[in-house]
């Protein structure tokens, strides 16, 4: 029993140290990659004028991007907008083809949504990475504590 507790304590402590090191690396990696983008939240965000670094500023930036895009698109999301719209000239009049039908062109507002979706997704992935790294850190510390407990119990048997 002593030998089992000793081996278990060593394995738990080693696993815990690896988990803690990995989580610290994940947090550092995420922070550095976000920081190098030099993003600052706009003044109308939930956290105004703050450098985007951690999960709260990531969320504030993602939310305000969505808010701004909804204003640009009149409250419509990507899936709510038509793929094509009628072309208009410089005076705002419809451009018609030889049959008298409106000439249809790509709806560029949908392109704005594609860009916004990419940015929001990247910001949300940063939040998830912070959360995942935090959980791994917690599990690593629990594993180290378990290893210490097993080591202490070894002396009782």
LINHUPE-V743384 format. One record per pair of residues at least 6 apart in sequence whose C-alpha atoms are under 6 Angstrom apart, sorted by the first residue. I is the first residue (numbers start at 1). J is the second residue. D is the distance in whole Angstrom. If there is no record, write none. Layout:
BEGIN
{{I/J/D} {I/J/D}}
END
This chain:
BEGIN
{{2/154/5} {5/150/5} {5/154/6} {6/151/6} {9/147/4} {9/150/5} {9/151/5} {12/143/5} {12/144/6} {12/147/5} {13/144/4} {13/147/5} {16/140/4} {16/141/6} {16/143/5} {16/144/5} {19/140/5} {20/137/5} {20/140/5} {23/133/5} {23/136/6} {23/137/5} {26/133/6} {27/130/6} {31/53/6} {34/53/6} {35/53/6} {39/51/6} {39/52/5} {40/49/6} {40/50/5} {40/51/4} {40/52/6} {41/48/6} {41/49/5} {41/50/5} {41/61/6} {42/48/6} {42/49/6} {43/49/5} {45/64/6} {46/60/5} {52/58/6} {55/127/5} {58/123/6} {62/120/5} {78/110/6} {78/113/6} {83/107/6} {84/104/6} {84/105/5} {84/106/5} {84/107/5} {85/104/5} {85/105/6} {85/107/6} {86/102/6} {86/103/6} {86/104/4} {87/94/6} {87/95/6} {87/103/6} {87/104/6} {87/105/6} {88/94/4} {88/95/5} {95/102/6} {95/103/6} {96/102/4} {96/103/5} {97/103/6}}
END
